[in-house]
């Protein structure tokens, strides 16, 4: 009965991941088809954000596909085996796409990694759009004029952070529930449900960012809507990573089960800021006007940026404090 239930779960997981990955996988097929036919992908045919999402989806699917094998071979360490193989799959595919796919625009022919870097700063639709018969041209101010000449491959740090967090946390959920079905040990149930919610909401924000770049227009000063979405994104990234680590530390003493996940959350949020600093040539997007949003003398961070970093850790600590209280009551 237990094996039959796991078989159904495994089949459902494989089909579910495949269906959820339909668009990113179709993007990959489209790009490969264009590359084989034309040797390039024209800007008008370029599917938004093929990297990193096509490699992410393929990596997760590979991880789910080998789940029974990993559980059989590695037992309680199955997630480690699946995660290592999935992360390796992602990095291999990501680098192949970055180096081999070429995007052709009216002005220039560039590698996919360069094109993706430009789209991190401005809306993915391009440099201009027409609204009510009026053409609005987007511009990038000198500090973030990053398309050519100022290219720095280290900008991909935040790309890779987001990608690895998505792969690890989603596999944590899928493997966690699978192992729970096999062992009937439900001690991680609440943390896995929490991880699932965080991962899905964070994935939703990632998808929104793909199609809108959070409505940034290429200038350092962003709109209130963009600032709000960017803040949620940074905080949720940290919380999602913190919950991932914390889900393995339940039952440990307070210093371990609460403060380590909290520290991980803040560190991951800080690393995302580092990635943004690299992307923007030593600058950060300004989320508003006034003291709270102005850079602190001597550093690039504004008070609100430091607050966001701390807040991601505090929210993670609060989550695991509540879980610890429930654990003690039961």
Buried (B, 14 or more C-beta within 10 A) or exposed (E): EEEEEBEEBBEEBBEEBBEBBEBBBEBBEBBBEBBEEEEBBEBEBBBBBBBBBBBBBBBBBBBBBBBBEBBEEEEEEBBEBBBEBBBEBBBEBBBEBBEEBBBBBEEEEBBBBBBBBBBBBBBBEBBEEEEEEEEEEBEBEEBBBBBEEBBEEEBBBBBBBBBBBBBBBBBBBBBBBBBBBBEEEEEBEBBBEBBBEBBEBBBEBBBBBBEBBBEBBBBBBBBEEBBEBBBBBBBBBBBBBBBBBBBBBBEEEEEEBBBBBBBBBBBBBBBBBBBBBBBBBEBBBBBBEEEEBEBEEEEBBBBBBBBBBBBBBBBBBEBBBEBBEEBEEE
